[in-house]
């Protein structure tokens, strides 16, 4: 089940990264780099912080391969022109990816026996690729200025981490559901955190 969610999330994040590169008028390499970075950057960052080398996303090239393929599809105008991405559907896919990667980050860090680290690494896995995408695209990271994308991940991560020692699978499903609901509601109702005027 989580494998399917990971694939969907990888595709959604790769599309997100590639579309930013297209909007920035990058060349084909730039489109691929941003697509791959968005899709697997959070997991790679998490693994490096945990001392897992080489990172899992690089030892299993499936996710990078999917990201590259999706990015290449987005690059070519005839294909890109036929992709009519419904914004609600895309937000839902993105939310699924965010939720899945967040709880997978928590599961990966569960052996550390440190609640703070589990939550931190879970959120980092969920949002890290998007932050790297924005940095590479010379943009302010959207998690700091728009909606409460990272907050949805944080709330889901906290709930998942609390329940995880008692009911592992239920905790992960609950974390994903909470993150999806919060992410979709935030996008629909344009929820934002208070910001400096």
Secondary structure, 3 states (H helix, E strand, C coil): CHHHHHHHHHHHHHHHHHHHHHHCCCCHHHHHHHHHHHHHHHHHHHHHHHCCCCCHHHHCCHHHHHHHHHHHHHHCHHHHHHCCCCHHHHHHHHHHHHHHHHHHHHHHHHHHCCHHHHHHHHHHHHHHHHHHHHHHCCCCCHHHCCCCHHHHHHHHHHHHHHHHCCCHHHHHHHHHHHHHHHHHHHHHHCCCCCCCC
